[in-house]
Amino acid sequence: MVRRMSVRVLLFALVVGCSSPSSGSDVDAPPGKPIDAAAIDAPPMHVDDGTPTRQACTSQFGTALTQAYGRLDGFLVAIVPPMTGPCNADTSHVHLQIRANAEIYDVAVNVGDENGTEDVHTLTMDRDLPGGAWAEGWHVSESVDYVAFGVHSNELTLETKATLTSDIETDLQTVNHISVYATGYGPDGVHLVHRNGSGHDGVIATEPLSVPSHLRLFSFTSQSF
């Protein structure tokens, strides 16, 4: 009887051992969520972002951008809320001014639409910087898709223009290095910093030198993904 029980115990131990994960990368995803390899592979690493530099906003911009989708890596130097004067200010965007290679570029971020409708949704997440490492300048080989992050439209929260403007300003209060995934509207600036699909989704990434970075995503009420 003792020998039979020993054999059974041995067989049970072998079965349990074979069914155990073979490495730390075998992580169960939450129901309905794909495993985000970029979010689990690299160990956390914080890099000092440096002291932020702020200056008066300008209407004199650089000319090195294209009208393609890409990523602008630079240094945040000014934040222009809606309806606050010159410097490309308008009623429906927060305009960020980013210095890259000694020139200033405009980034138009929707916080509403031109008709006054407050229909912008937003979400923040921590994740490795999509694409290559931060490198000052304009990079057109990047590709970002919210769904590939495991994010869908019902997870972004609708905010009023005032609340979203305040949230963006709070996010960026101490930011120095910054990366923005967007589409160029001309040689001097980018826009469409929101869900567009086809790998052209807009993102504001702060702490881009660290792992993970901090991302803010945007979409409109009319968008479902």
PAZADREN-158480 format. One record per residue: x, z, y of N, C-alpha, C in turn. Coordinates in nm, 4 decimals, decimal comma. Layout:
BEGIN
REC       n.xx       n.zz       n.yy      ca.xx      ca.zz      ca.yy       c.xx       c.zz       c.yy
REC          X          Z          Y          X          Z          Y          X          Z          Y
...
This chain:
BEGIN
REC       n.xx       n.zz       n.yy      ca.xx      ca.zz      ca.yy       c.xx       c.zz       c.yy
REC     0,0832     0,0000    -0,1210     0,0000     0,0000     0,0000     0,0862     0,0000     0,1254
REC     0,1963     0,0764     0,1254     0,2835     0,0822     0,2425     0,3466    -0,0526     0,2687
REC     0,3909    -0,1253     0,1619     0,4535    -0,2560     0,1802     0,3556    -0,3542     0,2417
REC     0,2290    -0,3560     0,1936     0,1298    -0,4502     0,2478     0,1053    -0,4245     0,3971
REC     0,0923    -0,2971     0,4349     0,0709    -0,2650     0,5764     0,1891    -0,3089     0,6613
REC     0,3119    -0,2950     0,6125     0,4310    -0,3356     0,6872     0,4320    -0,4852     0,7105
REC     0,3934    -0,5623     0,6089     0,3902    -0,7085     0,6234     0,2896    -0,7485     0,7294
REC     0,1717    -0,6825     0,7282     0,0688    -0,7157     0,8281     0,1163    -0,6841     0,9698
REC     0,1809    -0,5701     0,9863     0,2331    -0,5329     1,1181     0,3362    -0,6326     1,1658
REC     0,4248    -0,6773     1,0766     0,5275    -0,7753     1,1126     0,4657    -0,9066     1,1562
REC     0,3645    -0,9546     1,0794     0,2998    -1,0808     1,1151     0,2309    -1,0700     1,2509
REC     0,1636    -0,9567     1,2788     0,0980    -0,9375     1,4078     0,1979    -0,9406     1,5222
REC     0,3130    -0,8771     1,5040     0,4157    -0,8749     1,6080     0,4684    -1,0139     1,6365
REC     0,4839    -1,0964     1,5300     0,5330    -1,2324     1,5506     0,4336    -1,3158     1,6288
REC     0,3029    -1,3014     1,5977     0,1996    -1,3783     1,6676     0,1944    -1,3404     1,8147
REC     0,1978    -1,2106     1,8449     0,1947    -1,1653     1,9836     0,3162    -1,2124     2,0590
REC     0,4328    -1,2060     1,9974     0,5551    -1,2495     2,0635     0,5538    -1,3965     2,0948
REC     0,4978    -1,4802     2,0074     0,4945    -1,6246     2,0306     0,3953    -1,6614     2,1390
REC     0,2919    -1,5776     2,1620     0,1898    -1,6121     2,2611     0,2220    -1,5600     2,3999
REC     0,3338    -1,4848     2,4145     0,3698    -1,4315     2,5453     0,4291    -1,5397     2,6322
REC     0,4134    -1,5333     2,7676     0,4733    -1,6339     2,8565     0,6224    -1,6411     2,8348
REC     0,6760    -1,7615     2,8394     0,8188    -1,7807     2,8160     0,9006    -1,7674     2,9422
REC     0,8359    -1,7740     3,0609     0,9098    -1,7612     3,1852     0,8170    -1,7112     3,2933
REC     0,8747    -1,6686     3,4060     0,7954    -1,6169     3,5170     0,7127    -1,7232     3,5851
REC     0,7349    -1,8521     3,5562     0,6597    -1,9586     3,6226     0,5239    -1,9810     3,5600
REC     0,4970    -1,9210     3,4413     0,3680    -1,9381     3,3763     0,2697    -1,8382     3,4358
REC     0,2142    -1,8730     3,5513     0,1256    -1,7835     3,6250    -0,0160    -1,8375     3,6181
REC    -0,1119    -1,7503     3,5880    -0,2509    -1,7937     3,5842    -0,3016    -1,8154     3,7248
REC    -0,3625    -1,9305     3,7512    -0,4243    -1,9565     3,8814    -0,5612    -1,8929     3,8847
REC    -0,6079    -1,8486     4,0025    -0,7454    -1,8001     4,0149    -0,8421    -1,9098     3,9744
REC    -0,9630    -1,8725     3,9274    -1,0605    -1,9744     3,8865    -1,0808    -2,0793     3,9946
REC    -1,0733    -2,2067     3,9562    -1,0968    -2,3152     4,0500    -0,9811    -2,3465     4,1402
REC    -0,8674    -2,2776     4,1244    -0,7525    -2,3000     4,2112    -0,6349    -2,3530     4,1306
REC    -0,5696    -2,4615     4,1742    -0,4486    -2,5052     4,1065    -0,3341    -2,4112     4,1390
REC    -0,2364    -2,4036     4,0488    -0,1166    -2,3252     4,0765    -0,0335    -2,3985     4,1799
REC     0,0011    -2,3315     4,2868     0,0814    -2,3895     4,3938     0,2274    -2,3565     4,3675
REC     0,3001    -2,4503     4,3068     0,4380    -2,4241     4,2668     0,5249    -2,3872     4,3858
REC     0,5021    -2,4525     4,4998     0,5848    -2,4253     4,6181     0,5660    -2,2831     4,6675
REC     0,4484    -2,2253     4,6374     0,4210    -2,0904     4,6866     0,4791    -1,9828     4,5962
REC     0,5207    -2,0183     4,4712     0,5672    -1,9156     4,3786     0,7112    -1,9347     4,3343
REC     0,7698    -2,0506     4,3552     0,9027    -2,0776     4,3020     1,0138    -2,0110     4,3813
REC     1,0101    -2,0233     4,5142     1,1205    -1,9749     4,5962     1,1017    -1,8274     4,6288
REC     1,2084    -1,7478     4,6158     1,1972    -1,6062     4,6524     1,1819    -1,5924     4,8027
REC     1,1102    -1,4895     4,8506     1,0929    -1,4697     4,9953     1,2283    -1,4547     5,0650
REC     1,2380    -1,5144     5,1829     1,3616    -1,5059     5,2607     1,3257    -1,5120     5,4081
REC     1,3489    -1,4036     5,4810     1,3170    -1,4030     5,6232     1,4404    -1,4367     5,7055
REC     1,4248    -1,5330     5,7959     1,5318    -1,5734     5,8868     1,4869    -1,5408     6,0287
REC     1,5735    -1,4767     6,1055     1,5409    -1,4424     6,2439     1,5084    -1,5699     6,3212
REC     1,3904    -1,5730     6,3832     1,3449    -1,6927     6,4547     1,4126    -1,7092     6,5905
REC     1,4836    -1,6086     6,6360     1,5498    -1,6171     6,7656     1,4583    -1,5767     6,8793
REC     1,5151    -1,5567     6,9958     1,4381    -1,5167     7,1133     1,3627    -1,6357     7,1704
REC     1,2297    -1,6252     7,1861     1,1539    -1,7389     7,2396     1,1894    -1,7680     7,3847
REC     1,1840    -1,8965     7,4186     1,2074    -1,9407     7,5563     1,0777    -1,9995     7,6101
REC     1,0337    -1,9518     7,7257     0,9139    -2,0058     7,7881     0,9484    -2,0562     7,9277
REC     0,8839    -2,1655     7,9663     0,9051    -2,2230     8,0982     0,7733    -2,2772     8,1494
REC     0,7680    -2,3062     8,2770     0,6467    -2,3652     8,3331     0,6178    -2,4977     8,2639
REC     0,4882    -2,5245     8,2390     0,4538    -2,6502     8,1735     0,4920    -2,7682     8,2629
REC     0,5068    -2,8833     8,1999     0,5520    -3,0020     8,2712     0,4629    -3,1214     8,2379
REC     0,4682    -3,2224     8,3208     0,4024    -3,3503     8,2918     0,5057    -3,4603     8,2691
REC     0,6306    -3,4212     8,2562     0,7398    -3,5151     8,2297     0,7835    -3,4987     8,0843
REC     0,7585    -3,6020     8,0032     0,7804    -3,5915     7,8597     0,8850    -3,6901     7,8099
REC     0,9340    -3,6646     7,6882     1,0287    -3,7536     7,6235     0,9617    -3,8796     7,5725
REC     1,0396    -3,9679     7,5115     0,9870    -4,0986     7,4695     1,0316    -4,1370     7,3282
REC     1,0666    -4,0382     7,2456     1,1266    -4,0700     7,1157     1,0281    -4,0720     6,9994
REC     0,8975    -4,0450     7,0236     0,8022    -4,0396     6,9133     0,7434    -4,1776     6,8841
REC     0,6855    -4,1903     6,7656     0,6155    -4,3129     6,7272     0,4681    -4,2800     6,7088
REC     0,3869    -4,3806     6,6783     0,2442    -4,3580     6,6549     0,2141    -4,3398     6,5071
REC     0,3129    -4,3015     6,4295     0,2960    -4,2725     6,2881     0,2614    -4,1250     6,2683
REC     0,2255    -4,0900     6,1454     0,2099    -3,9502     6,1082     0,3480    -3,8933     6,0781
REC     0,3727    -3,7710     6,1197     0,5026    -3,7114     6,0933     0,5057    -3,5640     6,1251
REC     0,6256    -3,5128     6,1344     0,6456    -3,3705     6,1666     0,7415    -3,3589     6,2835
REC     0,6963    -3,2864     6,3861     0,7800    -3,2617     6,5024     0,8407    -3,1220     6,4892
REC     0,9726    -3,1149     6,4778     1,0454    -2,9880     6,4702     1,1134    -2,9628     6,6037
REC     1,0881    -2,8472     6,6613     1,1515    -2,8173     6,7889     1,1324    -2,6726     6,8264
REC     1,1339    -2,6469     6,9577     1,1235    -2,5119     7,0113     1,0035    -2,5053     7,1056
REC     0,9161    -2,4096     7,0828     0,7974    -2,3956     7,1672     0,8381    -2,3411     7,3036
REC     0,8015    -2,4135     7,4118     0,8409    -2,3693     7,5459     0,7219    -2,3419     7,6369
REC     0,6025    -2,3913     7,6022     0,4852    -2,3646     7,6868     0,3572    -2,3821     7,6061
REC     0,2552    -2,3038     7,6437     0,1217    -2,3133     7,5848     0,0232    -2,3349     7,6993
REC    -0,0547    -2,4432     7,6915    -0,1475    -2,4787     7,7991    -0,2906    -2,4693     7,7452
REC    -0,3636    -2,3613     7,7763    -0,5030    -2,3489     7,7299    -0,5924    -2,4543     7,7946
REC    -0,7134    -2,4726     7,7419    -0,8062    -2,5693     7,8019    -0,8367    -2,5363     7,9483
REC    -0,8483    -2,6410     8,0286    -0,8941    -2,6310     8,1679    -0,8101    -2,5343     8,2515
REC    -0,6782    -2,5467     8,2425    -0,5919    -2,4548     8,3184    -0,5011    -2,5283     8,4152
REC    -0,5336    -2,6516     8,4520    -0,4534    -2,7214     8,5520    -0,3953    -2,8507     8,4989
REC    -0,2761    -2,8867     8,5471    -0,2147    -3,0145     8,5081    -0,1518    -3,0052     8,3684
REC    -0,0425    -3,0758     8,3470     0,0317    -3,0693     8,2187    -0,0540    -3,1149     8,1013
REC    -0,1357    -3,2196     8,1213    -0,2220    -3,2763     8,0165    -0,3387    -3,1870     7,9785
REC    -0,3657    -3,0818     8,0539    -0,4764    -2,9922     8,0200    -0,6095    -3,0672     8,0207
REC    -0,6977    -3,0332     7,9265    -0,8310    -3,0916     7,9210    -0,9283    -2,9851     7,8717
REC    -1,0511    -3,0243     7,8409    -1,1548    -2,9260     7,8072    -1,1590    -2,8888     7,6596
REC    -1,0963    -2,9671     7,5725    -1,1185    -2,9481     7,4287    -0,9923    -2,9233     7,3465
REC    -0,8766    -2,9111     7,4117    -0,7516    -2,8907     7,3386    -0,6696    -2,7765     7,3985
REC    -0,5966    -2,7084     7,3116    -0,4806    -2,6313     7,3553    -0,3623    -2,7261     7,3459
REC    -0,2853    -2,7388     7,4531    -0,1680    -2,8254     7,4522    -0,0419    -2,7399     7,4377
REC     0,0344    -2,7695     7,3343     0,1636    -2,7045     7,3156     0,2711    -2,7970     7,3678
REC     0,3728    -2,7404     7,4290     0,4867    -2,8201     7,4755     0,6092    -2,7759     7,3959
REC     0,6677    -2,8734     7,3281     0,7769    -2,8460     7,2341     0,9010    -2,9217     7,2780
REC     1,0117    -2,8510     7,2870     1,1397    -2,9136     7,3220     1,2115    -2,9557     7,1947
REC     1,2478    -3,0838     7,1884     1,3241    -3,1375     7,0762     1,4295    -3,2322     7,1303
REC     1,5537    -3,2061     7,0975     1,6651    -3,2890     7,1437     1,6636    -3,3066     7,2955
REC     1,6455    -3,1938     7,3636     1,6557    -3,1844     7,5102     1,5398    -3,2513     7,5844
REC     1,4344    -3,2943     7,5131     1,3159    -3,3525     7,5770     1,1926    -3,2703     7,5403
REC     1,0911    -3,2733     7,6268     0,9668    -3,2008     7,6032     0,8608    -3,2979     7,5507
REC     0,7851    -3,2535     7,4498     0,6780    -3,3356     7,3927     0,5474    -3,2561     7,3909
REC     0,4369    -3,3297     7,4035     0,3038    -3,2715     7,4104     0,2393    -3,2706     7,2717
REC     0,1735    -3,1591     7,2385     0,0981    -3,1475     7,1134    -0,0437    -3,1047     7,1482
REC    -0,1413    -3,1916     7,1221    -0,2816    -3,1634     7,1542    -0,3517    -3,1089     7,0303
REC    -0,3983    -2,9848     7,0395    -0,4620    -2,9165     6,9264    -0,6087    -2,8924     6,9591
REC    -0,6994    -2,9512     6,8814    -0,8429    -2,9370     6,9063    -0,8894    -2,7930     6,8906
REC    -0,9646    -2,7442     6,9905    -1,0362    -2,6172     6,9782    -1,1859    -2,6395     7,0020
REC    -1,2253    -2,7632     7,0192    -1,3639    -2,8049     7,0387    -1,3653    -2,9556     7,0506
REC    -1,4765    -3,0134     7,0953    -1,4762    -3,1573     7,1193    -1,5108    -3,1851     7,2653
REC    -1,5017    -3,3106     7,3034    -1,5180    -3,3476     7,4444    -1,6603    -3,3258     7,4953
REC    -1,7565    -3,3097     7,4032    -1,8953    -3,2863     7,4434    -1,9275    -3,1380     7,4567
REC    -1,8275    -3,0538     7,4370    -1,8504    -2,9110     7,4486    -1,8937    -2,8431     7,3201
REC    -1,9013    -2,9190     7,2112    -1,9400    -2,8617     7,0828    -1,8245    -2,7795     7,0243
REC    -1,8550    -2,6578     6,9834    -1,7515    -2,5713     6,9253    -1,7624    -2,5811     6,7734
REC    -1,6936    -2,6795     6,7176    -1,7108    -2,7105     6,5752    -1,5785    -2,7123     6,4983
REC    -1,4787    -2,6389     6,5468    -1,3487    -2,6372     6,4806    -1,3384    -2,5144     6,3906
REC    -1,2993    -2,5394     6,2663    -1,2777    -2,4343     6,1672    -1,1271    -2,4155     6,1485
REC    -1,0859    -2,2971     6,1053    -0,9422    -2,2728     6,0916    -0,9130    -2,1753     5,9775
REC    -0,7897    -2,1809     5,9304    -0,7426    -2,0946     5,8214    -0,5926    -2,0782     5,8373
REC    -0,5409    -1,9592     5,8094    -0,3960    -1,9397     5,8061    -0,3533    -1,9054     5,6649
REC    -0,2310    -1,9427     5,6306    -0,1772    -1,9136     5,4985    -0,0255    -1,9094     5,5061
REC     0,0355    -1,8359     5,4152     0,1807    -1,8329     5,4040     0,2225    -1,9210     5,2880
REC     0,3180    -2,0124     5,3159     0,3574    -2,1117     5,2159     0,4901    -2,1710     5,2578
REC     0,5688    -2,2183     5,1619     0,6928    -2,2858     5,1965     0,6635    -2,4030     5,2894
REC     0,7549    -2,4284     5,3826     0,7383    -2,5399     5,4765     0,7275    -2,6705     5,3983
REC     0,6167    -2,7451     5,4136     0,6032    -2,8714     5,3410     0,7103    -2,9724     5,3831
REC     0,7651    -3,0442     5,2868     0,8678    -3,1445     5,3156     1,0055    -3,0825     5,3211
REC     1,0948    -3,1481     5,3897     1,2329    -3,1015     5,3996     1,2483    -2,9825     5,4915
REC     1,3698    -2,9295     5,4963     1,3995    -2,8155     5,5822     1,3824    -2,8534     5,7292
REC     1,3537    -2,7528     5,8135     1,3391    -2,7742     5,9574     1,4652    -2,8396     6,0127
REC     1,4468    -2,9442     6,0914     1,5595    -3,0140     6,1550     1,5085    -3,0720     6,2858
REC     1,5637    -3,0313     6,3949     1,5145    -3,0679     6,5270     1,4936    -3,2186     6,5395
REC     1,3730    -3,2578     6,5822     1,3433    -3,3997     6,6009     1,2110    -3,4393     6,5360
REC     1,1878    -3,5706     6,5280     1,0634    -3,6306     6,4784     1,0904    -3,6928     6,3425
REC     1,0100    -3,6545     6,2419     1,0305    -3,6996     6,1040     0,9020    -3,7649     6,0538
REC     0,9089    -3,8908     6,0132     0,7878    -3,9638     5,9768     0,7687    -3,9783     5,8264
REC     0,8519    -3,9146     5,7449     0,8404    -3,9298     5,6000     0,7611    -3,8170     5,5353
REC     0,7039    -3,7276     5,6146     0,6330    -3,6131     5,5590     0,4919    -3,6521     5,5123
REC     0,4356    -3,5693     5,4229     0,2980    -3,5882     5,3759     0,2381    -3,4518     5,3456
REC     0,1197    -3,4261     5,4017     0,0534    -3,2973     5,3824    -0,0939    -3,3213     5,3531
REC    -0,1461    -3,2518     5,2526    -0,2884    -3,2601     5,2197    -0,3392    -3,1202     5,1883
REC    -0,4440    -3,0764     5,2588    -0,4963    -2,9417     5,2384    -0,5375    -2,9179     5,0934
REC    -0,6007    -3,0173     5,0321    -0,6486    -3,0006     4,8953    -0,5322    -2,9773     4,7990
REC    -0,4185    -3,0399     4,8258    -0,2999    -3,0163     4,7433    -0,2508    -2,8723     4,7566
REC    -0,2861    -2,8059     4,8682    -0,2553    -2,6639     4,8852    -0,3532    -2,5757     4,8078
REC    -0,4605    -2,6366     4,7533    -0,5666    -2,5584     4,6919    -0,6698    -2,5105     4,7919
REC    -0,6757    -2,5744     4,9100    -0,7660    -2,5323     5,0175    -0,8802    -2,6326     5,0307
REC    -1,0022    -2,5804     5,0458    -1,1199    -2,6653     5,0633    -1,1967    -2,6227     5,1890
REC    -1,2848    -2,7108     5,2347    -1,3475    -2,6945     5,3659    -1,4241    -2,5634     5,3803
REC    -1,4841    -2,5135     5,2711    -1,5636    -2,3908     5,2828    -1,4780    -2,2664     5,3034
REC    -1,3460    -2,2801     5,2975    -1,2570    -2,1660     5,3176    -1,2086    -2,1539     5,4624
REC    -1,2298    -2,2556     5,5430    -1,1923    -2,2496     5,6840    -1,3081    -2,1912     5,7639
REC    -1,2765    -2,1031     5,8565    -1,3782    -2,0291     5,9319    -1,4072    -2,0959     6,0655
REC    -1,5363    -2,1144     6,0958    -1,5780    -2,1684     6,2251    -1,5508    -2,0655     6,3341
REC    -1,4879    -2,1088     6,4442    -1,4597    -2,0193     6,5554    -1,5029    -2,0840     6,6867
REC    -1,5380    -2,0006     6,7833    -1,5674    -2,0517     6,9163    -1,4375    -2,1005     6,9804
REC    -1,4510    -2,1811     7,0844    -1,3327    -2,2311     7,1546    -1,2497    -2,1165     7,2108
REC    -1,3165    -2,0173     7,2670    -1,2437    -1,9049     7,3263    -1,1683    -1,8249     7,2200
REC    -1,2332    -1,8007     7,1057    -1,1686    -1,7233     6,9999    -1,0517    -1,7990     6,9401
REC    -1,0713    -1,9275     6,9152    -0,9642    -2,0061     6,8551    -0,8461    -2,0201     6,9510
REC    -0,8738    -2,0398     7,0790    -0,7664    -2,0453     7,1781    -0,6871    -1,9161     7,1769
REC    -0,7574    -1,8032     7,1738    -0,6913    -1,6734     7,1708    -0,6091    -1,6552     7,0434
REC    -0,6640    -1,7000     6,9296    -0,5913    -1,6878     6,8024    -0,4613    -1,7682     6,8050
REC    -0,4686    -1,8897     6,8590    -0,3485    -1,9738     6,8669    -0,2447    -1,9089     6,9579
REC    -0,2897    -1,8600     7,0715    -0,1964    -1,7944     7,1646    -0,1315    -1,6719     7,1006
REC    -0,2090    -1,5949     7,0240    -0,1545    -1,4776     6,9557    -0,0542    -1,5187     6,8487
REC    -0,0884    -1,6204     6,7707     0,0039    -1,6734     6,6689     0,1390    -1,7079     6,7290
REC     0,1354    -1,7674     6,8476     0,2549    -1,8290     6,9049     0,3255    -1,7420     7,0086
REC     0,2783    -1,6214     7,0261     0,3295    -1,5354     7,1327     0,4804    -1,5161     7,1257
REC     0,5355    -1,4969     7,0065     0,6793    -1,4715     6,9924     0,7513    -1,5837     6,9185
REC     0,6883    -1,7008     6,9112     0,7461    -1,8113     6,8332     0,8570    -1,8821     6,9104
REC     0,9631    -1,9151     6,8399     1,0732    -1,9935     6,8942     1,0775    -2,1289     6,8224
REC     1,1257    -2,1316     6,6983     1,1207    -2,2542     6,6178     0,9761    -2,2836     6,5773
REC     0,9408    -2,4112     6,5743     0,8057    -2,4508     6,5359     0,8095    -2,5892     6,4723
REC     0,7166    -2,6134     6,3808     0,6978    -2,7464     6,3222     0,5503    -2,7816     6,3323
REC     0,5202    -2,9038     6,3734     0,3816    -2,9486     6,3830     0,3675    -3,0806     6,3080
REC     0,2750    -3,0824     6,2109     0,2420    -3,2036     6,1356     0,1252    -3,2694     6,2067
REC     0,1418    -3,3936     6,2513     0,0418    -3,4576     6,3365     0,0691    -3,6070     6,3422
REC    -0,0125    -3,6786     6,4195     0,0022    -3,8231     6,4380     0,0372    -3,8509     6,5833
REC     0,1378    -3,9322     6,6058     0,1761    -3,9648     6,7420     0,0696    -4,0466     6,8119
REC     0,0410    -4,0118     6,9376    -0,0517    -4,0943     7,0160     0,0242    -4,1858     7,1115
REC     0,1532    -4,1737     7,1136     0,2408    -4,2524     7,1992     0,3806    -4,1968     7,1875
REC     0,4725    -4,2433     7,2693     0,6116    -4,1960     7,2588     0,6327    -4,0534     7,3062
REC     0,5297    -3,9943     7,3717     0,5492    -3,8648     7,4368     0,4698    -3,7493     7,3779
REC     0,3871    -3,7755     7,2751     0,3091    -3,6658     7,2223     0,2379    -3,6971     7,0921
REC     0,1770    -3,5909     7,0333     0,1052    -3,6046     6,9061    -0,0319    -3,5388     6,9179
REC    -0,1211    -3,5792     6,8285    -0,2551    -3,5208     6,8226    -0,3027    -3,5249     6,6775
REC    -0,4341    -3,5113     6,6556    -0,4930    -3,5084     6,5210    -0,4315    -3,3975     6,4363
REC    -0,4193    -3,2796     6,4973    -0,3641    -3,1634     6,4265    -0,4792    -3,0949     6,3522
REC    -0,5320    -3,1659     6,2511    -0,6460    -3,1158     6,1737    -0,6587    -3,1990     6,0474
REC    -0,7597    -3,1729     5,9691    -0,7840    -3,2468     5,8455    -0,8096    -3,3943     5,8765
REC    -0,7324    -3,4811     5,8128    -0,7496    -3,6257     5,8259    -0,7580    -3,6953     5,6907
REC    -0,7061    -3,6304     5,5854    -0,7025    -3,6916     5,4537    -0,5863    -3,7878     5,4394
REC    -0,5742    -3,8455     5,3195    -0,4706    -3,9456     5,2888    -0,3291    -3,8936     5,3147
REC    -0,3085    -3,7636     5,2986    -0,1753    -3,7079     5,3187    -0,1351    -3,6932     5,4632
REC    -0,2324    -3,7048     5,5556    -0,2039    -3,6995     5,6993    -0,2707    -3,5802     5,7669
REC    -0,2794    -3,4684     5,6969    -0,3453    -3,3512     5,7535    -0,2537    -3,2795     5,8531
REC    -0,3145    -3,2301     5,9614    -0,2391    -3,1637     6,0666    -0,2207    -3,0144     6,0402
REC    -0,1037    -2,9638     6,0744    -0,0708    -2,8229     6,0516     0,0225    -2,7762     6,1626
REC     0,0023    -2,6512     6,2074     0,1021    -2,5836     6,2903     0,1765    -2,4868     6,1997
REC     0,3078    -2,5002     6,1907     0,3895    -2,4126     6,1066     0,4822    -2,3296     6,1937
REC     0,4692    -2,1975     6,1829     0,5607    -2,1066     6,2516     0,6496    -2,0385     6,1477
REC     0,7567    -1,9750     6,1945     0,8609    -1,9214     6,1049     0,9090    -2,0307     6,0078
REC     0,9388    -2,1514     6,0579     0,9741    -2,2614     5,9678     1,1100    -2,2464     5,9006
REC     1,1924    -2,1533     5,9459     1,3221    -2,1306     5,8825     1,3121    -2,0319     5,7672
REC     1,1984    -1,9618     5,7585     1,1810    -1,8575     5,6583     1,1053    -1,9097     5,5374
REC     1,1122    -1,8341     5,4290     1,0358    -1,8636     5,3075     0,9537    -1,7384     5,2729
REC     0,8189    -1,7442     5,2793     0,7417    -1,8616     5,3189     0,7317    -1,8731     5,4709
REC     0,6858    -1,9898     5,5170     0,6503    -2,0083     5,6572     0,5031    -1,9697     5,6751
REC     0,4570    -1,9683     5,8002     0,3180    -1,9340     5,8299     0,2482    -2,0595     5,8814
REC     0,1408    -2,0999     5,8155     0,0721    -2,2242     5,8491    -0,0675    -2,1960     5,9043
REC    -0,1075    -2,2758     6,0036    -0,2464    -2,2745     6,0513    -0,3057    -2,4128     6,0310
REC    -0,4218    -2,4167     5,9630    -0,4920    -2,5404     5,9298    -0,6202    -2,5494     6,0130
REC    -0,6687    -2,6722     6,0335    -0,7883    -2,6937     6,1148    -0,8769    -2,8024     6,0519
REC    -1,0082    -2,7873     6,0683    -1,1006    -2,8937     6,0290    -1,2240    -2,8870     6,1177
REC    -1,3120    -2,9863     6,1030    -1,4365    -2,9917     6,1807    -1,5563    -2,9648     6,0896
REC    -1,6661    -2,9227     6,1498    -1,7884    -2,8932     6,0733    -1,8331    -3,0133     5,9904
REC    -1,8134    -3,1326     6,0401    -1,8592    -3,2530     5,9711    -1,7747    -3,2909     5,8505
REC    -1,6628    -3,2239     5,8280    -1,5708    -3,2613     5,7211    -1,5941    -3,1759     5,5961
REC    -1,5961    -3,2424     5,4824    -1,6104    -3,1751     5,3539    -1,4993    -3,2238     5,2611
REC    -1,4257    -3,1324     5,2026    -1,3142    -3,1706     5,1137    -1,2892    -3,0621     5,0098
